[in-house]
């Protein structure tokens, strides 16, 4: 399989979880974008140093408390890790297909074959258009999405045309449009973060895919998702 897995592991709690994920994926190609590559020196993975461009989990606890929701007594982060696009780009340097997994994911086994179509594959956890999803989840973000859409695309119609993509597991297969996709993702990320909006990367990813001319497939990662568990729950304490 011409597939390379990748993840983003910034700060100790996520590096430790990423190490577990790397062990789960033993034998598969793996890229880890991290602030401490030496933590992965004993594992057969490609660890690449990365300085985050936006706030990460530890930052949310230290200085961005207003973006953290307290739900049932636990802290749930509203973080948007747009930097996962860099992990995907590194993985695509040596593979036709890159699969991003959140660092706090575990895999019990890998399918015998992974064959993804050109474009973007996402888990079927959210299959709403961007405007539909924002109407029911984090509606305060909608004006910011509309403002950036007008700035970059000169219309808000793209919010109705693009699918929200659940961002904990993404598959990208090259077809020549990936450069446009990553460029658009980067532009949106910069504009949203400039407005202090650090959630909603699932919408940005879907918009970038649509604008780049990619179809979003929600049914091609099902076999992998059956082997996948995701801890989630926002910034990790340890």
N, C-alpha and C positions, 0 to 999 in steps of 0.2 A: 504494500500500500504506500503510495506516495503522499503520506500524511505526516505532518508535524504538529504535535500538541504544544500548547503554550499557556503560560499563566503570568500573573502580575503579583509579586510578593514583596510588599513594602512594610517594614517594621517587623519586629520579632514574632508576634503572634501569627502573622500571615506567612512568614518564612517557615515557621515550624509546620504549619498546615500544608504549605506547598511541598515540603520535604516528604510528608506522608503521601501526597498526591503523586509525587515523582516515583515513590516506591510502588504505588499502585500501577503505574504505567511502565514499569520496568520492561525493557525490551523495545519500547516505542521511542521515537525521536521526541525530544522535549526541550523547549526553550523556557527559561525562567527570567523574566525581567525583574531585577531586584536591587535594593539599595545596599546589599551585602552579598556579592557573589561567593565569597569565601565560605558562606554557610552551606553551599552546595558542592564544595570541592570534592567531597567523597562520593558524589553521585554521578552516574554517567549521563549528565544533562549539560546543555549549553546555558550557563548562567551569564547574563549580560547586565552590566551595571546600568542603573537608570535613576535619574533624579526626577522625582515627580513634578509635573507641571501644575498640578492642582492639589487641594487638600486630600490627605489620605486618612485612614481610620484614626490614627493617633492624634492627628491634627483636630479631628472633630471633637475628641474628648477634651483636648487642651484649650482650644480657642474658638471653636465654632459650635458651642453648645446650643445655640438657637436653632440649628438645623437638625438636632437630634430629638426624636420623639420618645416620650416615656410611655410604653405600652405594657400594661399588666406588670408594672414594676420593673421592667427591663428596658435597657436603652437600645433603641433601634435607630440605626444611622440612615440619613437621607443622602448618603454619599454617591457621587457619580464619578466613577473611575474611568474617565475618557482615555487615560493612558494605556488601557488595554489594547488600543489600536496599534501601539508601537510593538507590543508583543506579537500581535498577528503579522505585522510587517516583517519582523525578524524571522518568524517561522516560515513565511512565504519566500524568503530568500533561497531556501534549499528544498522546498516542497511545493507540489501543485496545490495541495489542500492544507490549510491551517485550521486547527480546532482550538478555540480558547475555552478554558475552564477556569472558573473562579478558584482561587487558591484553597478556599475552604470547602472543596468538593472531594468526594471519595469515589473511586471506581472499583467495583468488585471484580470485574472482568471486562475484557474488550471484545467487541464483535469480531468474528473471523475476517470480515471484510468491511471496509468503510469506503463507500463510493458515492461522493456527493456531487451534485450537478454544479455547473458554473454559476457563480453568484453567491448569495447569502442564505444560510440555513440557520434557523432558530428553533428553540424548543416551543412546543405548541401551548405553552402556559398562558400566553396572551396573544390573541388573534384579532385584536381590534385595530382600527385605524388610529392614527396618532390623535386626531381631534376627539374621537370617541373615548379613547383611554383617558385623556386629560379631563374630559367632562366628568369622569367618575373617580379619578385618582389624582390628587394633587392639582386641582383646578387653578390654584394660584399661579401655576406655571404657564397657563395658556397665553396670557398677554405677552410674556417673554418669547414664547415660541412664535407667536404671530409677528412680533416685532422683528425677530431675526429672519423669519421667512420672507418678510417684505424686503429686508435689507439684502439678502443673498439671492432670492429667487423672484423678487418683485411681485409676489402673489402669496396668499395664504392657502391657495388650493392644494398645495403639496401636503398640508396637514391632513386633508381629507383623502388624499391619494396614497399615502404611505402607511405601511403597517408598523405598529409598535413591535419591537423585537426584545424579547426577554434576554437580558445580557449576561446571565451566568454561564451560558454555554452557547457558543457561536461557531459556525463552520463557514469558511470562505474558500472557494475554489477559483483559481485564476482563470480569466478569459480575456485579459487585456483592459478591462474596465476598473480593475482594482485601484489603479492610480487615482482615477477620478473619485472613487468612493472614499479613499483615505484622505484626499485633499478636502473634500466636502465635510467629512467628519471632523477634520481638524479646524476648519473655518467655523463650523457650528459650535464646537467645543470652546473655542476661544471667545466667541461672542456670548455664549451662555455664561461662561465663567466670569467674563468681564462685567456681567450683570449680577454677579454673586448668586447664580443659579447653579447649584452643584448636584442636582438630581434631574432625571429625565434622559439619561443617555440612551435608553431603549428607543425613545422617539427620535433622537438625533441619528442613531444608527439606521433606523428604518427610512428616515428622510434621505440620508446620504445614499443608501442603496437604491431607492427609487430614482433619485436625481441622476445617479450614475447609469441608470438603465438596467438595473438588476431586478430580478424577481426574488421575492423572499419565500423560501420553502419552509413550511412548518411541519412537514411530515417525513423528513429525511434523517432526522436525528433520533427517531423514536427508539430504535434498537439500542443506541448508545444510552439514551436517557433511562432505559430500563435497568442499566447497570450503574446508574449515577445517583449519588445522594449529595445534597448541598446543605451545608450547615446554615448559611445565611445569618440573619439577625444583627447586621450592622457591625460597628467597630468592636473589635475583640479586646477584652481586658487582659488576656494572657493565655 
